[in-house]
Amino acid sequence: MASKSFFAEVNTMFDRSAIYTKHSSGLLSQIKTCNSVYQMSFPLVRDDGTIDVIHAYRAEHSQHMQPTKGGIRYAPSVSADEVMALAALMSYKCAIVDVPYGGAKGGICIDRHHYSQSELERITRRYTFELAMKNFIGPGVDVPAPDYGTSSVEMSWIFDTYRSITDNPLDALACVTGKPVGGGGVRGRTEATGRGVFFGVREACSIEEDMHAIGLEKGVEGKRIIIQGLGNVGYHAALYLEEAGAVIVGIAEYDGGLYNPNGLRLADVVEHRKETNSILNFPGATNIKDSILTLEMECDILVPAALENQITSKNAHRIQAKIIAEASNGPTTSAADQALSERGTMIIPDVYLNAGGVTVSYFEWLRNLSHVRHGRISRRREAHNALRILETVQDLVGKKFDPKILSNIESSLVFGASEADLVDSGLEDTMVGAYHEIQQKSRSHNIDLRTGAFITAIDKIAMEYSRGGIFP
Ligand code: NAD
């Protein structure tokens, strides 16, 4: 039997959840359809003078809110179907974490390792130009961000290209997020997705009843973790989980996996990769030749953080993890999802768990549009207010605080909450609040977290349509 396309997989999960809602079939069809896909091809003159034809895409899934928002990925797997699926996930993700965007996604079908830095720059700038020519980019239209195979470097090229051709240079910084700090970016964006994964996993593990139901103790501490993909998201998720006392026992990369039941120190593995260009042959660990088999090793939490279609009906029955924390997009097929859920595996779904990136991108976009650093205007005022409250408390209790204590409190209020602190607390608040919303939804319907998350998204998008008066 031919396997389903990625977009069909997302729609299967949508349909499974839509039956729990009361929306008309017409409205549900509008919510799940992908509104527009721009497919483009252009030539790249390579450093050696030969010509490559580059194929690229941008999908805008839904304009129920504008702008649309979603990453840009550079990978050989990129296709129209892949960007449509990822754009749809973005619409649902933004709704779940209450970030006011429709979903979009872009991609360039290349293996970035085959191109020099200057070739990548030319590809990125031409791609941006093509998007701009068709009105597929702009602060109020469609705002890209980093994804698999891209980083702040590509985002700064996108900004620079867009700025040079727009007739609205004042807001040009807000045409893309994930830019470097100092180049219009916000502190905390690079680590945001992995940090959000950590907050989501921590929240799931904090509910004693849910942990006991799957045979685990409450809390992250001591949990054995396997990570697939030690890139931006995987590395940062591993870092914060390790800091919270979890033990990384396995890591899978594109060229093989590592396993050590006694634990792998993340910093040492990263250092080893720097020296040898591979995670393999790490002292004390066993190499796993076929990388995908790493996912089947013993652990409590499996964190896929590479690409889609990694847990399928072929390997789902051999997964030993009690929790699958989907840091990547679409790692589990709908068939595997059903089999695992029936077996009692807890899946913390991608559509919620990796929303940290877009949440902090939203903070960056707001900062770019308001042309002021978060906290710049209000911080000193808030510090004065807090001091006034303390002075009132002094008067009420009839006792003076030590002036040193007051001055320490004042300086920590004025200088303490940096932009990074504000971004991090905004991210934590978002991920914690959204987890409890989807957890309660799934509990009230006695269904899995993914279905709960999709119902939440569908209801919120439907509400936007009715609020706009577009549909009755
Ligand atoms: P990345 O390019 O930084 O890292 C991906 C890592 O996966 C690399 O280290 C790569 O070598 C490794 N990898 C590739 N193929 C593999 C394989 N077959 N087995 C094991 N490892 C493999 O990408 P990223 O930004 O970390 O994105 C990872 C996933 O997270 C993607 O699904 C992406 O859509 C999703 N995501 C990313 C962000 C973000 O902010 N970057 C936000 C939301 C979701």
Residues whose N, C-alpha, C, O or C-beta is under 5 A from the ligand:
A	BS01	NAD	P146 D147 Y148 G149 T193 Q228 G229 L230 G231 N232 V233 G234 A252 E253 Y254 S291 A305 A306 L307 A327 S328 N329 N354 G357
